[in-house]
Amino acid sequence: MKKQRNIVLEDKTSRQYRELVDAIKDKYDAKYLGSGDNGVALELPNGKVIKVTTDSVELEHAETLKNTNFTSIIPIEKVKIIKDNLGYIVMMNATKLTSTERISIEDVEKDVEAYLFDNDEEALRRLKTNTKLHNFVVSVKDAYQKTGLDIEEIDYSADNIMNYDGKFVMVDL
């Protein structure tokens, strides 16, 4: 069973958060890509993405996964932690899921979570009908196990998955 993430969040409306986002936009001429509950993604002129986040767990996970080579994790180049609940992550740019991919991921979310959190091999077997998704899920679990991260802290959702180099990758850790 997936446990609740124990995270420390900075308010995205705080002065320090706004100043960091504005400084990055101004210094690097970064363009807005999108935002979520805990931060904003900006595209740098070199095509990479800088994600400013207030999610302390994501910053910790990104630091652990930085410079690793897991096919299911977006390549992370740099992590800068300003304080426990504010920092940024520089990563490769990925493309959004197609509507068909998003639906296929959402349709099997219970099986994915059963495998990731409860080691349900039968649920994993059912995922074999979608090779790309099956390989992604196996690789995510492998990445978390090999790095010592708690798999139950994973923020698994179609919103946090994109395409990179022909594979699904986690972009929100």
GROMACS elastic network, one bead per residue, 0.5 to 0.9 nm:
[ bonds ]
;  ai    aj funct       b0    kb
    1   113     6  0.76711   500
    1   114     6  0.73281   500
    1   116     6  0.87758   500
    1   117     6  0.52974   500
    1   118     6  0.60076   500
    1   152     6  0.76364   500
    2     5     6  0.88291   500
    2   113     6  0.74019   500
    2   114     6  0.88436   500
    2   116     6  0.85940   500
    2   117     6  0.58110   500
    2   118     6  0.84008   500
    2   151     6  0.84813   500
    2   152     6  0.51386   500
    2   153     6  0.75073   500
    2   154     6  0.84880   500
    3     6     6  0.88303   500
    3   117     6  0.88409   500
    3   152     6  0.56878   500
    3   153     6  0.68552   500
    4     7     6  0.89387   500
    4   152     6  0.80033   500
    4   153     6  0.72809   500
    5    57     6  0.77140   500
    5   152     6  0.78841   500
    5   153     6  0.54526   500
    5   154     6  0.81521   500
    5   155     6  0.83357   500
    6    56     6  0.88515   500
    6    57     6  0.75624   500
    6   153     6  0.82324   500
    7    55     6  0.63474   500
    7    56     6  0.56249   500
    7    57     6  0.56323   500
    7    58     6  0.85836   500
    7    85     6  0.82752   500
    8    54     6  0.76957   500
    8    55     6  0.63241   500
    8    56     6  0.54253   500
    8    57     6  0.76170   500
    8    84     6  0.72495   500
    8    85     6  0.56486   500
    9    12     6  0.85204   500
    9    38     6  0.74641   500
    9    53     6  0.87834   500
    9    54     6  0.51416   500
    9    55     6  0.53235   500
    9    56     6  0.65366   500
    9    84     6  0.84556   500
    9    85     6  0.52589   500
    9    86     6  0.77889   500
   10    13     6  0.84416   500
   10    14     6  0.72322   500
   10    17     6  0.77202   500
   10    38     6  0.81785   500
   10    53     6  0.85196   500
   10    55     6  0.74317   500
   10    56     6  0.86663   500
   10    84     6  0.86945   500
   10    85     6  0.52840   500
   10    86     6  0.63802   500
   11    14     6  0.53151   500
   11    15     6  0.89793   500
   11    17     6  0.76107   500
   11    38     6  0.82088   500
   11    54     6  0.72023   500
   11    85     6  0.89842   500
   12    15     6  0.84687   500
   12    16     6  0.88196   500
   12    17     6  0.59137   500
   12    18     6  0.71936   500
   12    37     6  0.84725   500
   12    38     6  0.68797   500
   12    39     6  0.67960   500
   12    53     6  0.84260   500
   12    54     6  0.70267   500
   13    16     6  0.84947   500
   13    17     6  0.67604   500
   13    18     6  0.65464   500
   14    17     6  0.53698   500
   14    18     6  0.62988   500
   14    19     6  0.85927   500
   15    18     6  0.52196   500
   15    19     6  0.60038   500
   15    20     6  0.85789   500
   16    19     6  0.51263   500
   16    20     6  0.61658   500
   16    21     6  0.87220   500
   16    86     6  0.85167   500
   17    20     6  0.52162   500
   17    21     6  0.63158   500
   17    22     6  0.86176   500
   17    39     6  0.89175   500
   17    52     6  0.81413   500
   17    53     6  0.84946   500
   17    54     6  0.79704   500
   17    86     6  0.71233   500
   17    87     6  0.86560   500
   18    21     6  0.52152   500
   18    22     6  0.60514   500
   18    23     6  0.84740   500
   19    22     6  0.50879   500
   19    23     6  0.59354   500
   19    24     6  0.85764   500
   20    23     6  0.51143   500
   20    24     6  0.62485   500
   20    25     6  0.86248   500
   20    52     6  0.79185   500
   20    87     6  0.85539   500
   21    24     6  0.52909   500
   21    25     6  0.61994   500
   21    26     6  0.86437   500
   21    40     6  0.80666   500
   21    42     6  0.88215   500
   21    52     6  0.68512   500
   22    25     6  0.50671   500
   22    26     6  0.60713   500
   22    27     6  0.84665   500
   23    26     6  0.51551   500
   23    27     6  0.58595   500
   23    28     6  0.82868   500
   24    27     6  0.52128   500
   24    28     6  0.57807   500
   24    29     6  0.74588   500
   24    30     6  0.67140   500
   24    42     6  0.86084   500
   24    50     6  0.85631   500
   25    28     6  0.56670   500
   25    29     6  0.50877   500
   25    31     6  0.69272   500
   25    32     6  0.83988   500
   25    42     6  0.77676   500
   25    44     6  0.86177   500
   26    29     6  0.52993   500
   26    30     6  0.71608   500
   27    30     6  0.78517   500
   28    31     6  0.89040   500
   28    44     6  0.63949   500
   28    45     6  0.71306   500
   29    43     6  0.87253   500
   29    44     6  0.69027   500
   29    45     6  0.69236   500
   30    42     6  0.56516   500
   30    43     6  0.52893   500
   30    45     6  0.65232   500
   30    49     6  0.87334   500
   30    50     6  0.84201   500
   31    41     6  0.85744   500
   31    42     6  0.52384   500
   31    43     6  0.50392   500
   31    44     6  0.66742   500
   31    45     6  0.81656   500
   32    35     6  0.83922   500
   32    40     6  0.77327   500
   32    41     6  0.63978   500
   32    43     6  0.63990   500
   33    40     6  0.76767   500
   33    41     6  0.54070   500
   33    42     6  0.52092   500
   33    43     6  0.63126   500
   33    49     6  0.85969   500
   34    39     6  0.88043   500
   34    40     6  0.58998   500
   34    41     6  0.54053   500
   34    42     6  0.72480   500
   35    38     6  0.77504   500
   35    39     6  0.56813   500
   35    41     6  0.59489   500
   35    42     6  0.88688   500
   35    51     6  0.89999   500
   36    39     6  0.55575   500
   36    40     6  0.63817   500
   36    41     6  0.85729   500
   37    40     6  0.86103   500
   37    54     6  0.89498   500
   38    52     6  0.83546   500
   38    53     6  0.55054   500
   38    54     6  0.52448   500
   38    55     6  0.58878   500
   39    51     6  0.69932   500
   39    52     6  0.53885   500
   39    54     6  0.60791   500
   39    55     6  0.79064   500
   40    50     6  0.84079   500
   40    51     6  0.56984   500
   40    52     6  0.54341   500
   40    53     6  0.66623   500
   41    49     6  0.65077   500
   41    50     6  0.58527   500
   41    52     6  0.64728   500
   41    53     6  0.86115   500
   42    48     6  0.85361   500
   42    49     6  0.55863   500
   42    50     6  0.53039   500
   42    51     6  0.61967   500
   42    52     6  0.81424   500
   43    46     6  0.80585   500
   43    47     6  0.60792   500
   43    48     6  0.58908   500
   43    50     6  0.63468   500
   43    51     6  0.86610   500
   43    93     6  0.78361   500
   44    47     6  0.53898   500
   44    48     6  0.54286   500
   44    49     6  0.58281   500
   44    50     6  0.69051   500
   45    48     6  0.74368   500
   46    49     6  0.87324   500
   47    92     6  0.76174   500
   47    93     6  0.65181   500
   48    90     6  0.70114   500
   48    91     6  0.59425   500
   48    93     6  0.51075   500
   48    94     6  0.89103   500
   49    89     6  0.80344   500
   49    90     6  0.57053   500
   49    91     6  0.53030   500
   49    92     6  0.59040   500
   49    93     6  0.54896   500
   49    94     6  0.87036   500
   50    88     6  0.65381   500
   50    89     6  0.55510   500
   50    91     6  0.63746   500
   50    92     6  0.86720   500
   51    87     6  0.83877   500
   51    88     6  0.53199   500
   51    89     6  0.51065   500
   51    90     6  0.64093   500
   51    91     6  0.78765   500
   52    86     6  0.74755   500
   52    87     6  0.58215   500
   52    89     6  0.65620   500
   52    90     6  0.89273   500
   53    56     6  0.80285   500
   53    58     6  0.78443   500
   53    59     6  0.75480   500
   53    85     6  0.77175   500
   53    86     6  0.58666   500
   53    87     6  0.57106   500
   53    88     6  0.58804   500
   53    89     6  0.78878   500
   54    58     6  0.83924   500
   54    59     6  0.82191   500
   54    84     6  0.83868   500
   54    87     6  0.66964   500
   54    88     6  0.86189   500
   55    58     6  0.53210   500
   55    59     6  0.64157   500
   55    60     6  0.88128   500
   55    84     6  0.84483   500
   55    85     6  0.57089   500
   55    86     6  0.69899   500
   55    87     6  0.84514   500
   56    59     6  0.51592   500
   56    60     6  0.62588   500
   56    61     6  0.86813   500
   56    81     6  0.88863   500
   56    83     6  0.86766   500
   56    84     6  0.56582   500
   56    86     6  0.70067   500
   56    87     6  0.84094   500
   57    60     6  0.50250   500
   57    61     6  0.60751   500
   57    62     6  0.84610   500
   57    84     6  0.89740   500
   57    85     6  0.84730   500
   57   153     6  0.79584   500
   57   173     6  0.78896   500
   58    61     6  0.50512   500
   58    62     6  0.59423   500
   58    63     6  0.84721   500
   58   154     6  0.89343   500
   58   155     6  0.88027   500
   58   172     6  0.70700   500
   58   173     6  0.50642   500
   59    62     6  0.50991   500
   59    63     6  0.61354   500
   59    64     6  0.86800   500
   59    79     6  0.72534   500
   59    80     6  0.82052   500
   59    81     6  0.69790   500
   59    84     6  0.83072   500
   59    85     6  0.80519   500
   59    86     6  0.80747   500
   59    87     6  0.69303   500
   59    88     6  0.75422   500
   59    89     6  0.75039   500
   59   173     6  0.80902   500
   60    63     6  0.52005   500
   60    64     6  0.63837   500
   60    65     6  0.87429   500
   60    81     6  0.87477   500
   60    84     6  0.89582   500
   60   173     6  0.89874   500
   61    64     6  0.51111   500
   61    65     6  0.61009   500
   61    66     6  0.84412   500
   61   149     6  0.71491   500
   61   173     6  0.62014   500
   62    65     6  0.50192   500
   62    66     6  0.57288   500
   62    76     6  0.70854   500
   62    78     6  0.85467   500
   62    79     6  0.67256   500
   62    89     6  0.71906   500
   62   172     6  0.88902   500
   62   173     6  0.66825   500
   63    66     6  0.52508   500
   63    67     6  0.88485   500
   63    76     6  0.85001   500
   63    78     6  0.78844   500
   63    79     6  0.58341   500
   63    80     6  0.83980   500
   63    81     6  0.88983   500
   63    89     6  0.85750   500
   64    67     6  0.86056   500
   64    68     6  0.84479   500
   64   147     6  0.69354   500
   64   148     6  0.87348   500
   64   149     6  0.80245   500
   65    68     6  0.55767   500
   65    69     6  0.84597   500
   65    70     6  0.85708   500
   65    73     6  0.79915   500
   65    75     6  0.83611   500
   65    76     6  0.71125   500
   65   143     6  0.82524   500
   65   144     6  0.87421   500
   65   147     6  0.72985   500
   66    69     6  0.87506   500
   66    75     6  0.71850   500
   66    77     6  0.60793   500
   66    78     6  0.66585   500
   66    79     6  0.73621   500
   67    75     6  0.68621   500
   67    76     6  0.59674   500
   67    77     6  0.61061   500
   67    78     6  0.81421   500
   68    73     6  0.86274   500
   68    75     6  0.72682   500
   68    76     6  0.77951   500
   68   143     6  0.89775   500
   69    72     6  0.87915   500
   69    73     6  0.78514   500
   69    74     6  0.89209   500
   69    75     6  0.71184   500
   69   143     6  0.89339   500
   70    73     6  0.55538   500
   70    74     6  0.80019   500
   70    75     6  0.79530   500
   70   139     6  0.70141   500
   70   140     6  0.78950   500
   70   142     6  0.84509   500
   70   143     6  0.62013   500
   71    74     6  0.75288   500
   71    75     6  0.84766   500
   71   136     6  0.75892   500
   71   139     6  0.67645   500
   71   140     6  0.82654   500
   71   143     6  0.87971   500
   71   164     6  0.88390   500
   71   165     6  0.88172   500
   71   167     6  0.72563   500
   71   168     6  0.80693   500
   71   169     6  0.69696   500
   72   135     6  0.83767   500
   72   136     6  0.54579   500
   72   137     6  0.77340   500
   72   138     6  0.86858   500
   72   139     6  0.56211   500
   72   140     6  0.55179   500
   72   143     6  0.77930   500
   72   164     6  0.89140   500
   72   167     6  0.72512   500
   72   168     6  0.61348   500
   72   170     6  0.60922   500
   73    76     6  0.82078   500
   73   139     6  0.85113   500
   73   140     6  0.71858   500
   73   143     6  0.79239   500
   73   168     6  0.82876   500
   73   171     6  0.67750   500
   73   173     6  0.83861   500
   74    91     6  0.67772   500
   74    92     6  0.65455   500
   74    93     6  0.81642   500
   74    94     6  0.77210   500
   74   162     6  0.86598   500
   74   163     6  0.89308   500
   74   164     6  0.72120   500
   74   168     6  0.88558   500
   74   169     6  0.54611   500
   74   170     6  0.59482   500
   74   171     6  0.56667   500
   74   172     6  0.88681   500
   75    90     6  0.88624   500
   75    91     6  0.57263   500
   75    92     6  0.57610   500
   75    93     6  0.88767   500
   75   171     6  0.89410   500
   76    79     6  0.77092   500
   76    89     6  0.71198   500
   76    90     6  0.60150   500
   76    92     6  0.66835   500
   77    89     6  0.76445   500
   77    90     6  0.54684   500
   77    91     6  0.54550   500
   77    92     6  0.76702   500
   78    88     6  0.81988   500
   78    89     6  0.57698   500
   78    90     6  0.50087   500
   78    91     6  0.71598   500
   79    87     6  0.74591   500
   79    88     6  0.58696   500
   79    90     6  0.63796   500
   79    91     6  0.89351   500
   80    86     6  0.88029   500
   80    87     6  0.54475   500
   80    88     6  0.53499   500
   80    89     6  0.64994   500
   80    90     6  0.86335   500
   81    84     6  0.68768   500
   81    85     6  0.79856   500
   81    86     6  0.62512   500
   81    88     6  0.65882   500
   81    89     6  0.86442   500
   82    85     6  0.78001   500
   82    86     6  0.54983   500
   82    88     6  0.80419   500
   83    86     6  0.52808   500
   83    87     6  0.67788   500
   84    87     6  0.79872   500
   91   171     6  0.86188   500
   92   164     6  0.84894   500
   93   164     6  0.76313   500
   94   162     6  0.60395   500
   94   163     6  0.55320   500
   94   165     6  0.81968   500
   94   169     6  0.83051   500
   94   171     6  0.82069   500
   95    98     6  0.89902   500
   95   162     6  0.57551   500
   95   163     6  0.51097   500
   95   164     6  0.65115   500
   96   161     6  0.79724   500
   96   162     6  0.51122   500
   96   163     6  0.62646   500
   97   100     6  0.78784   500
   97   101     6  0.57372   500
   97   102     6  0.58823   500
   97   158     6  0.83584   500
   97   159     6  0.89176   500
   97   161     6  0.73982   500
   97   162     6  0.54017   500
   97   163     6  0.62923   500
   97   168     6  0.85241   500
   98   101     6  0.51242   500
   98   102     6  0.61999   500
   98   103     6  0.86382   500
   99   102     6  0.50859   500
   99   103     6  0.61790   500
   99   104     6  0.86179   500
  100   103     6  0.52058   500
  100   104     6  0.61797   500
  100   105     6  0.86728   500
  101   104     6  0.50946   500
  101   105     6  0.61819   500
  101   106     6  0.85970   500
  101   158     6  0.88292   500
  102   105     6  0.51970   500
  102   106     6  0.61491   500
  102   107     6  0.85389   500
  102   158     6  0.59758   500
  102   159     6  0.83076   500
  102   161     6  0.87074   500
  103   106     6  0.50730   500
  103   107     6  0.59352   500
  103   108     6  0.88047   500
  103   158     6  0.84351   500
  104   107     6  0.51447   500
  104   108     6  0.66645   500
  104   109     6  0.88061   500
  104   130     6  0.84536   500
  104   133     6  0.86485   500
  105   108     6  0.56445   500
  105   109     6  0.62168   500
  105   112     6  0.87515   500
  105   133     6  0.74333   500
  105   157     6  0.82010   500
  105   158     6  0.61430   500
  106   109     6  0.51716   500
  106   110     6  0.85110   500
  106   157     6  0.76962   500
  106   158     6  0.63299   500
  107   110     6  0.79405   500
  107   111     6  0.89109   500
  108   111     6  0.53384   500
  108   112     6  0.62377   500
  108   113     6  0.86909   500
  108   126     6  0.88452   500
  108   127     6  0.75256   500
  109   112     6  0.50537   500
  109   113     6  0.61013   500
  109   114     6  0.84661   500
  109   156     6  0.85484   500
  109   157     6  0.77863   500
  109   158     6  0.86151   500
  110   113     6  0.51727   500
  110   114     6  0.60038   500
  110   115     6  0.86342   500
  110   123     6  0.83906   500
  111   115     6  0.62284   500
  111   116     6  0.85811   500
  111   120     6  0.81115   500
  111   122     6  0.85443   500
  111   124     6  0.68031   500
  111   126     6  0.75506   500
  111   127     6  0.73984   500
  112   115     6  0.52447   500
  112   116     6  0.60706   500
  112   117     6  0.84051   500
  112   120     6  0.89445   500
  112   123     6  0.69353   500
  112   124     6  0.70007   500
  112   127     6  0.77336   500
  112   134     6  0.87094   500
  112   137     6  0.69587   500
  112   156     6  0.88286   500
  113   117     6  0.56233   500
  113   118     6  0.74383   500
  113   119     6  0.88754   500
  113   120     6  0.87973   500
  113   123     6  0.86918   500
  113   156     6  0.79776   500
  114   117     6  0.55737   500
  114   118     6  0.50927   500
  114   119     6  0.64933   500
  114   120     6  0.54337   500
  114   121     6  0.84662   500
  114   122     6  0.89829   500
  114   123     6  0.63242   500
  114   124     6  0.81504   500
  115   118     6  0.55300   500
  115   121     6  0.62304   500
  115   122     6  0.80379   500
  115   123     6  0.58391   500
  115   124     6  0.57657   500
  115   137     6  0.84187   500
  115   138     6  0.88616   500
  115   141     6  0.88845   500
  116   119     6  0.58677   500
  116   120     6  0.76928   500
  116   124     6  0.88658   500
  116   137     6  0.76092   500
  116   138     6  0.83615   500
  116   140     6  0.84820   500
  116   141     6  0.63167   500
  116   151     6  0.69477   500
  116   152     6  0.78006   500
  117   120     6  0.80457   500
  117   151     6  0.68310   500
  117   152     6  0.60481   500
  118   121     6  0.88681   500
  119   122     6  0.89206   500
  119   123     6  0.85425   500
  119   124     6  0.85136   500
  120   123     6  0.54043   500
  120   124     6  0.66239   500
  120   125     6  0.89394   500
  121   125     6  0.61750   500
  121   126     6  0.87451   500
  122   126     6  0.64258   500
  122   127     6  0.89020   500
  123   126     6  0.52108   500
  123   127     6  0.66845   500
  124   127     6  0.51549   500
  124   128     6  0.69643   500
  124   134     6  0.72242   500
  124   137     6  0.84908   500
  124   138     6  0.84080   500
  125   128     6  0.54766   500
  125   129     6  0.83152   500
  125   134     6  0.85390   500
  126   129     6  0.66098   500
  126   130     6  0.87706   500
  126   134     6  0.88804   500
  127   130     6  0.58389   500
  127   131     6  0.74766   500
  127   133     6  0.71267   500
  127   134     6  0.53251   500
  127   137     6  0.89158   500
  128   131     6  0.55351   500
  128   132     6  0.87151   500
  128   133     6  0.80324   500
  128   134     6  0.55803   500
  128   135     6  0.84821   500
  129   133     6  0.87813   500
  129   134     6  0.79107   500
  130   133     6  0.54846   500
  130   134     6  0.59908   500
  130   135     6  0.86047   500
  131   135     6  0.59937   500
  131   136     6  0.83958   500
  132   135     6  0.53648   500
  132   136     6  0.61808   500
  132   137     6  0.87942   500
  132   166     6  0.89798   500
  132   167     6  0.67616   500
  132   168     6  0.71611   500
  133   137     6  0.61656   500
  133   138     6  0.86247   500
  133   167     6  0.85468   500
  133   168     6  0.71008   500
  134   137     6  0.53235   500
  134   138     6  0.62934   500
  134   139     6  0.85950   500
  135   138     6  0.52266   500
  135   139     6  0.60479   500
  135   140     6  0.85761   500
  135   167     6  0.88170   500
  135   168     6  0.88063   500
  136   139     6  0.51047   500
  136   140     6  0.60967   500
  136   141     6  0.87200   500
  136   167     6  0.73803   500
  136   168     6  0.60315   500
  136   169     6  0.71770   500
  137   140     6  0.51033   500
  137   141     6  0.63484   500
  137   142     6  0.85805   500
  138   141     6  0.53544   500
  138   142     6  0.62031   500
  138   143     6  0.87069   500
  139   143     6  0.60158   500
  139   144     6  0.86224   500
  140   143     6  0.51092   500
  140   144     6  0.63101   500
  140   145     6  0.86088   500
  140   151     6  0.86861   500
  140   169     6  0.84693   500
  140   170     6  0.80362   500
  141   144     6  0.52872   500
  141   145     6  0.61128   500
  141   146     6  0.85538   500
  141   151     6  0.68248   500
  142   145     6  0.51379   500
  142   146     6  0.59635   500
  142   147     6  0.84888   500
  143   146     6  0.53203   500
  143   147     6  0.61653   500
  143   148     6  0.84721   500
  143   149     6  0.82659   500
  144   147     6  0.53664   500
  144   148     6  0.59763   500
  144   150     6  0.66170   500
  144   151     6  0.58087   500
  144   154     6  0.85756   500
  145   148     6  0.51935   500
  145   149     6  0.62734   500
  145   150     6  0.75472   500
  145   151     6  0.72773   500
  146   149     6  0.78458   500
  148   151     6  0.86888   500
  149   152     6  0.86796   500
  149   153     6  0.79078   500
  149   154     6  0.87653   500
  150   153     6  0.55558   500
  150   154     6  0.74451   500
  151   154     6  0.54657   500
  152   155     6  0.83595   500
  153   156     6  0.88270   500
  153   173     6  0.85832   500
  154   172     6  0.87304   500
  154   173     6  0.62568   500
  155   160     6  0.73099   500
  155   170     6  0.88393   500
  155   172     6  0.68614   500
  155   173     6  0.60333   500
  156   159     6  0.82408   500
  156   160     6  0.66503   500
  156   161     6  0.80247   500
  156   170     6  0.81234   500
  156   172     6  0.84147   500
  156   173     6  0.82999   500
  157   160     6  0.53799   500
  157   161     6  0.68910   500
  158   161     6  0.52769   500
  158   162     6  0.80658   500
  159   162     6  0.80427   500
  159   171     6  0.89689   500
  159   172     6  0.84310   500
  160   169     6  0.83335   500
  160   170     6  0.57913   500
  160   171     6  0.55152   500
  160   172     6  0.50325   500
  160   173     6  0.78311   500
  161   168     6  0.63707   500
  161   169     6  0.54855   500
  161   171     6  0.58649   500
  161   172     6  0.74439   500
  162   167     6  0.82324   500
  162   168     6  0.55898   500
  162   169     6  0.54619   500
  162   170     6  0.65994   500
  162   171     6  0.67241   500
  163   166     6  0.62379   500
  163   167     6  0.54484   500
  163   169     6  0.59445   500
  163   170     6  0.87645   500
  164   167     6  0.54031   500
  164   168     6  0.63107   500
  164   169     6  0.63761   500
  165   168     6  0.83513   500
  170   173     6  0.64677   500
